[in-house]
Amino acid sequence: MVDSVSNAAPDLIVLHEHPEWQKPLFAALERRGVSFQPFDVTQAAFSNVEQLRARLYFNQASPSAYLRGNTRAVPLALAYMRSLALLGGRVLNGADVFALELSKSAQATLLRTLGIDTPRSLTFNDAGALRAYSSEVQWPALLKPDQGGSGARIQVVESLDEVEAIFTGDPGNWLPDNLFLLQEYLPHDPDRGIVRLEFLGGELLYAMRVITHGRFNLCPSPVCNPDEGDGVCAVPEQAVEAPPVEFVPYPNVPSDAVETAKRIVRAARLDVGGIEYLETTDGRRVFYDINANSNLRPSVAAAFGFDPFERVVDFLVKEVER
């Protein structure tokens, strides 16, 4: 029985802010008869005197919420999960994991401390402050917001003057958290794209190649990047003449790449999520992104013979029972 409209205490509460992304998970939970409630963090409140309302909480909030007009969802979700932790609640992909996902700079430092090849990054809140590092920057470089979101405002830049002009021309580029990264640009074959490995409970669920064709919006949700037709995505289309992003099953992903990704998953304490890397034209394997919010892709998982959301429900049921 689904308790989304009842007063009974559910076994599971799912924090979310994108109802379209959640439809496959909620449908799978309903099919399995799991007692759960959605918790929409876009318009929400909580009290410091209320008790835990579920045996298990599952965070599905996304850093890209601000792109959909839901800027306030992220701080609410983070504050709520911190409160739940203080109460002794069990939260999958909880506050610490979510805080890591919200910060590309923290991810870059974590990967560096693990001894994993990752892009050199400069974090800044004032473009002029980058001039102190001008002798260390190699051009072109990649400009990206610290709080990522489906490739929004990621662009290749050629000089510090260009970086300064971007923010002078439109101060709104600083949204949502007034932090940006200037990151080492990694030449790679866009027709081979990047590799994304999805993990569930510390184990590889599946791997896929994401053929970028030079684009940056690599959101794996079929809502944003469908297998056919046009998607419905809050990220504006990039002005590039290129085919749509392609998602291809990658059954022969190198075992040592999987082991490296597992190390990241353990260090990040990631319950469910994706790890991304790319192969440079000079032979490096560079890990660069940790995703706690995984939009699983049914068509890719089907090539491996399973429904990814059924696997997630299996995991959630075990966690509830535990």
N, C-alpha and C positions, 0 to 999 in steps of 0.2 A: 504494500500500500504506500502511495506517495503522500507525504504529510504536508505538501506545499500549501494547502489551504486549511489544515486542521490545527488544533491547539495542542495536539499530542507532541511530546518531545521526540524529535527525529533521532535516528542513529547518526545521520550525516548532515552537515550544512555546507553548501558550496558557495563560497564568495565569488562573485562575478560582476562584470559590468558590460558584457557584450552578449545579449541574449541569442543572437544568431550563431555565434561560435559555440554556445553551450547546448544547442538543440540536440546534437548527436549523443552527447553524454547524458543529458536528462532523459532522452528516449531510452537509452540502454539501461539506466537506473530504473526507469518505470517498468521496462520489460522484465527485469529481474526481481521486481517487487521490493526494491530497497527503500527503506524509510528515510526520506531526505527532504530538505528544504533548500530552495535557492535563497541567497542573501545578496540582493542587488546593492552594491556599494556606491552607486551613482547618486542616490538620494536616500541616506540612511542616518541612523542615530544609534548610540548605545550608551548604557549607564555603567558607572563604576560600582554599582551595588547589585547588579543582576548576576545571577549564577550562570554557570555553563549550561547551554541549552542542548548540547549534542555530545555524543561520545567522541565524535571526530569532526574536524573541520578541514576543508580542502580549498586552498586558495587558487582561484583561476583569474584573479585580476591581472590586468596587463599594463605595462609601462606606456603603451600607446593610447591609453584612455583619453589623454588630452586631445588627441587628433580627432576624436569623435565628440568633442565638446564636454567631456567628462573629466576635466582637470582635477576636480575635487575628489574623484573616486580613489586615486592613488593614496593621498595622505590619510583618508578615512580608513582604507583597507589596512594600511601599515599600522595606524594607531590601534585599530580593533584587534589585529593579530598580536600586537605587543601586550594589550590588555588580557587577551585570552591566555597568552603564555604565562603572565603573572598569576593568573587564576589556576594554572596547572592544566590548561587545555591542551589537547593534542591537535596540532595544525600541520597538515602536509603542505610543503612549500611555504613555510611560515615566515614570520617577520624578517629573520636574518637572511633567509634565502631570497625573499622578495627585495630586500634592501640591496643585495648583491646584484640582482637582475636590473634594478633601477640605476645602477652605476657602471657604465662601461669602464671608467677609470679604475674602480675597485676590481673589476674583472681582469683588467690588464695587469694590475699589480699581483693579484692572486696567481695568475698564470705564470708570471715572472718568478714568483717565489717558489713555484712548483718545478722550476727549471724547464718549462715547456716553451718552445719557440712561439712567440706572440709578437704582434707589432709594437714597436717603440711608440709611446704615446705621450703627448703633452696635454695636461688638463688646464683650462684657463677660464676666467670669468671676465677678462678684459683682453681684447685682441692686441693692444699695445704691449701688454706684459710679455707676449711671445717674443718680442725683440731681444730679450735677454738670452734667448735660446737660438737666435738666428743662425749662429755658426753650426748648430747641431742638426738643423732641419734639412732634409733632402727633399727636393722638389721633383715631380709633383708630390703632393701629400693628400691625405684624405681628411676631410672635415666632417665631424659627426657630433650630434648632441650626446651628452653624458647619459641622459635618460632616453634610451632609444625608442624606436617605435616604427616597425615595418619599413625601415629605410628612409623615413622622413628626414629631409634636409641634409642627407648625406651627399657630399659632392667632392669631386676632385678639384683641388686648387693648385695654383702655380706659384704663388708668392704671398708674402705677408701683407703686401699692399692689397691684394685681392681679398684676403681674409678680413682685413679692416674694412674694406668697402662693403662687404656682405653685411656686416653688422651696422655700419653707419647708414647704409641704404635702407635697412629694415630692422629696427631694433626688436621687432617681434620674433626675429630668428632666435633670440635667446630663450624663448619658451621651451620647455615648461619650468626649468630649474636654474636658468642662468649659468649653466656650465656646458662647455664644449670640449671636444678633443681634437687635436691636430695629430693625426696618426700616420705612421709609415705606410706609404702606398705600396701594395704588393702586386706586381705584374703577374697576371695569370691568364690562362686561356678561357675566355668567356663561354666558349662552346663546350668546355668541360665543366665550367662552373665551380661551385663549392660543394662540400659534402656536409650533410646534416645527419647526425646520429641521434635517434630518439631513445631515451632511457626510461624505464619504469621499474621502480624498486631497486635501483642500482644495476640492472641488467639491460643489455641492448634489446630494444623492441624491434627496430628495423633501422636500416641506413638508406639514404637516398642521395643522389646527385641532384643539385638544383642548378639547372642550366640558366645562367643569368642573362645572357645576351646583352651584357652591359648595364642591366637595370640593378637597382638597389632594393626595391620592394620585393623581398623574398618570403613574405608571409605564406606559410604552407596551408593556411585555411582555404578550402575550396570556395568559401564565401568571397575571399579577396582575390584569389588566383585560381579560378575554376579550370577544370580540364578542357572545357569547351565554352565558348561564349565569353561575355564580358562579366567581370566581377563587380562586386559592390564594396568598394574600399574607400576609407576616409583619406587615404594618402593620395595627394594629387598625382596624376600621371606625369612621369618624367618626360621631358622633351627629347626623347631619343627615338630614332627610327629603328626599331628592333622588334623581333617577334616577342610574343608573351613569354614569361618565365615558364620553364618546363621542370617537372618533378619526376625523376626517373628512379625506379628501384635500383639499389646498389648491393646486390647479394654478396659480392666479392670484396667488400671493404676490407682493407688490410687489418690483420689481427692486432698488430702493434698500435695502429691508430685507435682501435676499439679500447685497448688497454690504457692508452693515454687518456682517452675520454672518460674511462671509468675512474681514473685518478682524479680528474676534475670533478666528476659527479660526487665522489666521496668527500673531497675537500670543500665543495660548495654545499654539501649536505642536501643535495637535490633529490626530492622524492620522485618527481615526474618532470621531465624536461628534455631539452635538446642542446647538443653541443655542435658547434660548427667549426670547420677548418677549410683551408684551401691549399692547393699545391701551386707554388710559384713556378714561373718559367725557368728559374735557376735551381729547381729541385728541392726547395724547402717545403716542409709540411707545417703550416702555421695555424695554430688554434687562436680564435679571436672572439668568440661569442658564446655566452652561457644564457640559455633561455629557460626560465622556470615555468613560463606559460607556453605549453605546447599545443598548437593546433594540429592535431594528428590528421593525416591524409589517408582516407579510406582506400583510395585507388592504389596507393603505394603499398599499404599493408595487405591489400587483397592479393597482390602479386606474391606475397609471402604466405598466403593461405589463411589469413585471419582478419577479424574485425578489430581494429585497434581499441575501440571504445568498450568492447566486451572485455578485452584484456585489462583496461583501466578499472572497470567495475569489479573484475576478479580481485584486483589489487586492493581496491577500496573496501570490499567486503572482508578481506583478510585483515586489513588494518582496523576495521570496526570491531571485529571479533577479538583482535589482539588487545 
